[in-house]
Amino acid sequence: MKYVGLLLSSICVFLVILVNLYYNSITLDMQKIKDYVRECNIILEDIIEKESKVEENKDEYISRLMILKKGITNSKTSFLINDYKEYKIKSIENLMYMISQDKGKKEYLEAVYKYNKLGDKELDKLINNDFIKVTYLSARTYI
């Protein structure tokens, strides 16, 4: 009987380790791309609030976005956040189109919001919010 208890406790410890590895890999992946995502959010804020500044420096903003897209694409992350990265890349592409176009900016802005929202839903799917509330693990701080 004592071996059954030992077996059950070993299985429980193994499951806890697997869950920790899963959440740690997501957290580490988000740390790798957090600077790129933060810079994208800053550029989006500039586009919304300082439209005249963005119009004056179109080439600079587009080159920054291209660097961000390349950085997110080339970052070595696990397969777990591939969908999130794809949504961020599509969001960046729409930001580039929005800056380069003179008309139809509202449509591109709606697409940026759509892909950002899809990326947030993907993260919520990956990181079970109930588990975070219990363990105080918060990978969302890296976004």
C-alpha atoms as an extended CHARMM CRD file, in Angstrom:
* protein
*
       143  EXT
         1         1  MET       CA              0.0000000000        0.0000000000        0.0000000000  PROA      1               0.0000000000
         2         2  LYS       CA              2.8420000000        2.4170000000        0.7330000000  PROA      2               0.0000000000
         3         3  TYR       CA              4.1050000000        1.9540000000       -2.8240000000  PROA      3               0.0000000000
         4         4  VAL       CA              0.7630000000        3.0960000000       -4.2240000000  PROA      4               0.0000000000
         5         5  GLY       CA              1.0310000000        6.3390000000       -2.2540000000  PROA      5               0.0000000000
         6         6  LEU       CA              4.5760000000        6.8150000000       -3.4790000000  PROA      6               0.0000000000
         7         7  LEU       CA              3.4740000000        6.2160000000       -7.0630000000  PROA      7               0.0000000000
         8         8  LEU       CA              0.5760000000        8.6790000000       -6.7850000000  PROA      8               0.0000000000
         9         9  SER       CA              2.7400000000       11.3710000000       -5.2310000000  PROA      9               0.0000000000
        10        10  SER       CA              5.3590000000       10.8570000000       -7.9530000000  PROA      10              0.0000000000
        11        11  ILE       CA              2.7050000000       11.2390000000      -10.6420000000  PROA      11              0.0000000000
        12        12  CYS       CA              1.4030000000       14.4260000000       -9.0020000000  PROA      12              0.0000000000
        13        13  VAL       CA              4.9020000000       15.9000000000       -8.7980000000  PROA      13              0.0000000000
        14        14  PHE       CA              5.5090000000       14.9890000000      -12.4510000000  PROA      14              0.0000000000
        15        15  LEU       CA              2.2760000000       16.7380000000      -13.4970000000  PROA      15              0.0000000000
        16        16  VAL       CA              3.1730000000       19.8620000000      -11.5040000000  PROA      16              0.0000000000
        17        17  ILE       CA              6.5840000000       19.9460000000      -13.1990000000  PROA      17              0.0000000000
        18        18  LEU       CA              4.9660000000       19.6150000000      -16.6470000000  PROA      18              0.0000000000
        19        19  VAL       CA              2.5580000000       22.4770000000      -15.9430000000  PROA      19              0.0000000000
        20        20  ASN       CA              5.4350000000       24.6500000000      -14.7290000000  PROA      20              0.0000000000
        21        21  LEU       CA              7.4620000000       23.8690000000      -17.8480000000  PROA      21              0.0000000000
        22        22  TYR       CA              4.5000000000       24.7990000000      -20.0420000000  PROA      22              0.0000000000
        23        23  TYR       CA              3.9130000000       28.1610000000      -18.3740000000  PROA      23              0.0000000000
        24        24  ASN       CA              7.6330000000       28.9090000000      -18.1370000000  PROA      24              0.0000000000
        25        25  SER       CA              8.1130000000       28.2950000000      -21.8540000000  PROA      25              0.0000000000
        26        26  ILE       CA              5.2570000000       30.6640000000      -22.6780000000  PROA      26              0.0000000000
        27        27  THR       CA              6.6500000000       33.2690000000      -20.2980000000  PROA      27              0.0000000000
        28        28  LEU       CA             10.1510000000       32.9760000000      -21.7410000000  PROA      28              0.0000000000
        29        29  ASP       CA              8.8280000000       33.2330000000      -25.2900000000  PROA      29              0.0000000000
        30        30  MET       CA              6.8740000000       36.3520000000      -24.4140000000  PROA      30              0.0000000000
        31        31  GLN       CA              9.9750000000       37.8670000000      -22.8350000000  PROA      31              0.0000000000
        32        32  LYS       CA             11.8210000000       37.3630000000      -26.1100000000  PROA      32              0.0000000000
        33        33  ILE       CA              9.2950000000       39.3880000000      -28.0990000000  PROA      33              0.0000000000
        34        34  LYS       CA              8.0420000000       41.8170000000      -25.4490000000  PROA      34              0.0000000000
        35        35  ASP       CA             10.2170000000       44.7090000000      -26.6540000000  PROA      35              0.0000000000
        36        36  TYR       CA              8.9460000000       44.3200000000      -30.2090000000  PROA      36              0.0000000000
        37        37  VAL       CA              5.3270000000       44.2490000000      -29.0610000000  PROA      37              0.0000000000
        38        38  ARG       CA              5.8620000000       47.2660000000      -26.8170000000  PROA      38              0.0000000000
        39        39  GLU       CA              7.4090000000       49.2380000000      -29.6880000000  PROA      39              0.0000000000
        40        40  CYS       CA              4.4590000000       48.2980000000      -31.9330000000  PROA      40              0.0000000000
        41        41  ASN       CA              2.0750000000       49.6040000000      -29.3140000000  PROA      41              0.0000000000
        42        42  ILE       CA              4.0490000000       52.8610000000      -29.0630000000  PROA      42              0.0000000000
        43        43  ILE       CA              3.8980000000       53.3140000000      -32.8350000000  PROA      43              0.0000000000
        44        44  LEU       CA              0.1640000000       52.5960000000      -32.8350000000  PROA      44              0.0000000000
        45        45  GLU       CA             -0.2840000000       55.2090000000      -30.1140000000  PROA      45              0.0000000000
        46        46  ASP       CA              1.7120000000       57.7150000000      -32.1840000000  PROA      46              0.0000000000
        47        47  ILE       CA             -0.4320000000       56.9940000000      -35.2280000000  PROA      47              0.0000000000
        48        48  ILE       CA             -3.6160000000       57.6270000000      -33.2920000000  PROA      48              0.0000000000
        49        49  GLU       CA             -2.5350000000       60.6320000000      -31.2080000000  PROA      49              0.0000000000
        50        50  LYS       CA              0.1990000000       62.3190000000      -33.2640000000  PROA      50              0.0000000000
        51        51  GLU       CA             -0.9860000000       61.8380000000      -36.8160000000  PROA      51              0.0000000000
        52        52  SER       CA              0.8170000000       64.9050000000      -38.1790000000  PROA      52              0.0000000000
        53        53  LYS       CA              4.1520000000       63.7340000000      -36.7460000000  PROA      53              0.0000000000
        54        54  VAL       CA              3.6900000000       60.3370000000      -38.3590000000  PROA      54              0.0000000000
        55        55  GLU       CA              2.8190000000       61.9510000000      -41.7120000000  PROA      55              0.0000000000
        56        56  GLU       CA              6.0350000000       63.9700000000      -41.5990000000  PROA      56              0.0000000000
        57        57  ASN       CA              8.1990000000       60.9410000000      -40.7800000000  PROA      57              0.0000000000
        58        58  LYS       CA              6.4980000000       58.1910000000      -42.7990000000  PROA      58              0.0000000000
        59        59  ASP       CA              9.7230000000       56.5560000000      -43.9080000000  PROA      59              0.0000000000
        60        60  GLU       CA             11.1170000000       56.4080000000      -40.3930000000  PROA      60              0.0000000000
        61        61  TYR       CA              7.9640000000       54.7770000000      -39.0170000000  PROA      61              0.0000000000
        62        62  ILE       CA              7.7650000000       52.2720000000      -41.8530000000  PROA      62              0.0000000000
        63        63  SER       CA             11.4220000000       51.3050000000      -41.4130000000  PROA      63              0.0000000000
        64        64  ARG       CA             10.8570000000       50.8680000000      -37.6540000000  PROA      64              0.0000000000
        65        65  LEU       CA              7.8660000000       48.6480000000      -38.3640000000  PROA      65              0.0000000000
        66        66  MET       CA              9.8690000000       46.5900000000      -40.8580000000  PROA      66              0.0000000000
        67        67  ILE       CA             12.5850000000       46.0670000000      -38.2480000000  PROA      67              0.0000000000
        68        68  LEU       CA              9.9450000000       45.0420000000      -35.6990000000  PROA      68              0.0000000000
        69        69  LYS       CA              8.3690000000       42.5980000000      -38.1430000000  PROA      69              0.0000000000
        70        70  LYS       CA             11.7490000000       41.0780000000      -38.9260000000  PROA      70              0.0000000000
        71        71  GLY       CA             12.5910000000       40.8690000000      -35.2250000000  PROA      71              0.0000000000
        72        72  ILE       CA              9.3690000000       39.0830000000      -34.3270000000  PROA      72              0.0000000000
        73        73  THR       CA              9.7220000000       36.7350000000      -37.2770000000  PROA      73              0.0000000000
        74        74  ASN       CA             13.3390000000       35.8470000000      -36.4710000000  PROA      74              0.0000000000
        75        75  SER       CA             12.9030000000       35.4820000000      -32.7120000000  PROA      75              0.0000000000
        76        76  LYS       CA             13.4700000000       31.9180000000      -31.6060000000  PROA      76              0.0000000000
        77        77  THR       CA             10.3540000000       30.9090000000      -29.7460000000  PROA      77              0.0000000000
        78        78  SER       CA              8.5350000000       27.6510000000      -29.1970000000  PROA      78              0.0000000000
        79        79  PHE       CA              5.6520000000       26.4740000000      -31.3130000000  PROA      79              0.0000000000
        80        80  LEU       CA              3.2380000000       27.4620000000      -28.5540000000  PROA      80              0.0000000000
        81        81  ILE       CA              3.0480000000       31.1400000000      -29.5140000000  PROA      81              0.0000000000
        82        82  ASN       CA              3.2810000000       30.8130000000      -33.3080000000  PROA      82              0.0000000000
        83        83  ASP       CA             -0.3220000000       31.9320000000      -33.7670000000  PROA      83              0.0000000000
        84        84  TYR       CA              0.2420000000       34.9330000000      -31.5160000000  PROA      84              0.0000000000
        85        85  LYS       CA              3.3170000000       35.9010000000      -33.5280000000  PROA      85              0.0000000000
        86        86  GLU       CA              1.3590000000       35.5760000000      -36.7890000000  PROA      86              0.0000000000
        87        87  TYR       CA             -1.3500000000       37.9020000000      -35.4850000000  PROA      87              0.0000000000
        88        88  LYS       CA              1.2760000000       40.4410000000      -34.4060000000  PROA      88              0.0000000000
        89        89  ILE       CA              2.9560000000       40.2740000000      -37.8190000000  PROA      89              0.0000000000
        90        90  LYS       CA             -0.3790000000       40.8600000000      -39.5670000000  PROA      90              0.0000000000
        91        91  SER       CA             -1.0170000000       43.7710000000      -37.2370000000  PROA      91              0.0000000000
        92        92  ILE       CA              2.3720000000       45.2780000000      -38.0950000000  PROA      92              0.0000000000
        93        93  GLU       CA              1.7270000000       44.8330000000      -41.8170000000  PROA      93              0.0000000000
        94        94  ASN       CA             -1.5610000000       46.6880000000      -41.4980000000  PROA      94              0.0000000000
        95        95  LEU       CA              0.1980000000       49.4610000000      -39.5890000000  PROA      95              0.0000000000
        96        96  MET       CA              2.6700000000       49.7850000000      -42.4660000000  PROA      96              0.0000000000
        97        97  TYR       CA             -0.1580000000       49.9210000000      -45.0080000000  PROA      97              0.0000000000
        98        98  MET       CA             -1.9570000000       52.4840000000      -42.8930000000  PROA      98              0.0000000000
        99        99  ILE       CA              1.0590000000       54.7870000000      -42.7580000000  PROA      99              0.0000000000
       100       100  SER       CA              1.8530000000       54.4580000000      -46.4500000000  PROA      100             0.0000000000
       101       101  GLN       CA             -1.7140000000       55.0470000000      -47.6920000000  PROA      101             0.0000000000
       102       102  ASP       CA             -3.4070000000       58.4060000000      -47.9140000000  PROA      102             0.0000000000
       103       103  LYS       CA             -6.9650000000       57.0470000000      -47.9660000000  PROA      103             0.0000000000
       104       104  GLY       CA             -8.6770000000       54.1460000000      -46.2680000000  PROA      104             0.0000000000
       105       105  LYS       CA             -6.7400000000       54.4390000000      -43.0330000000  PROA      105             0.0000000000
       106       106  LYS       CA             -9.7760000000       53.5710000000      -40.9600000000  PROA      106             0.0000000000
       107       107  GLU       CA            -10.0190000000       50.1190000000      -42.5580000000  PROA      107             0.0000000000
       108       108  TYR       CA             -6.3920000000       49.3690000000      -41.7760000000  PROA      108             0.0000000000
       109       109  LEU       CA             -6.8130000000       50.6170000000      -38.2190000000  PROA      109             0.0000000000
       110       110  GLU       CA             -9.7870000000       48.2890000000      -37.7560000000  PROA      110             0.0000000000
       111       111  ALA       CA             -7.6640000000       45.4150000000      -39.0770000000  PROA      111             0.0000000000
       112       112  VAL       CA             -4.9010000000       46.2980000000      -36.6030000000  PROA      112             0.0000000000
       113       113  TYR       CA             -7.4090000000       46.2450000000      -33.7440000000  PROA      113             0.0000000000
       114       114  LYS       CA             -8.8350000000       42.9580000000      -35.0140000000  PROA      114             0.0000000000
       115       115  TYR       CA             -5.4500000000       41.2230000000      -35.1150000000  PROA      115             0.0000000000
       116       116  ASN       CA             -4.4480000000       42.6500000000      -31.7480000000  PROA      116             0.0000000000
       117       117  LYS       CA             -7.6790000000       41.3340000000      -30.2540000000  PROA      117             0.0000000000
       118       118  LEU       CA             -7.1190000000       37.9200000000      -31.8550000000  PROA      118             0.0000000000
       119       119  GLY       CA             -3.5960000000       37.8660000000      -30.4260000000  PROA      119             0.0000000000
       120       120  ASP       CA             -4.9490000000       38.6580000000      -26.9640000000  PROA      120             0.0000000000
       121       121  LYS       CA             -7.4970000000       35.8620000000      -27.2700000000  PROA      121             0.0000000000
       122       122  GLU       CA             -4.7310000000       33.4840000000      -28.3100000000  PROA      122             0.0000000000
       123       123  LEU       CA             -2.7250000000       34.3970000000      -25.2070000000  PROA      123             0.0000000000
       124       124  ASP       CA             -5.7840000000       33.9650000000      -23.0190000000  PROA      124             0.0000000000
       125       125  LYS       CA             -6.2460000000       30.5330000000      -24.5480000000  PROA      125             0.0000000000
       126       126  LEU       CA             -2.6260000000       29.5900000000      -23.8850000000  PROA      126             0.0000000000
       127       127  ILE       CA             -2.5820000000       30.9230000000      -20.3620000000  PROA      127             0.0000000000
       128       128  ASN       CA             -5.5650000000       29.7440000000      -18.4240000000  PROA      128             0.0000000000
       129       129  ASN       CA             -6.6900000000       32.8290000000      -16.5170000000  PROA      129             0.0000000000
       130       130  ASP       CA             -8.0890000000       30.8010000000      -13.6290000000  PROA      130             0.0000000000
       131       131  PHE       CA             -4.7150000000       29.1790000000      -13.0830000000  PROA      131             0.0000000000
       132       132  ILE       CA             -3.0020000000       32.5680000000      -13.1370000000  PROA      132             0.0000000000
       133       133  LYS       CA             -5.3480000000       33.9390000000      -10.4970000000  PROA      133             0.0000000000
       134       134  VAL       CA             -4.5170000000       31.0350000000       -8.2030000000  PROA      134             0.0000000000
       135       135  THR       CA             -0.7370000000       31.0230000000       -8.7220000000  PROA      135             0.0000000000
       136       136  TYR       CA             -0.2080000000       34.7560000000       -9.3680000000  PROA      136             0.0000000000
       137       137  LEU       CA              1.7320000000       33.8640000000      -12.5240000000  PROA      137             0.0000000000
       138       138  SER       CA              1.3280000000       36.7330000000      -14.9260000000  PROA      138             0.0000000000
       139       139  ALA       CA              2.8910000000       36.4280000000      -18.3600000000  PROA      139             0.0000000000
       140       140  ARG       CA              0.6290000000       39.2670000000      -19.5190000000  PROA      140             0.0000000000
       141       141  THR       CA              3.0610000000       41.7110000000      -17.9340000000  PROA      141             0.0000000000
       142       142  TYR       CA              5.4420000000       41.0060000000      -20.7900000000  PROA      142             0.0000000000
       143       143  ILE       CA              3.0220000000       42.2530000000      -23.4060000000  PROA      143             0.0000000000
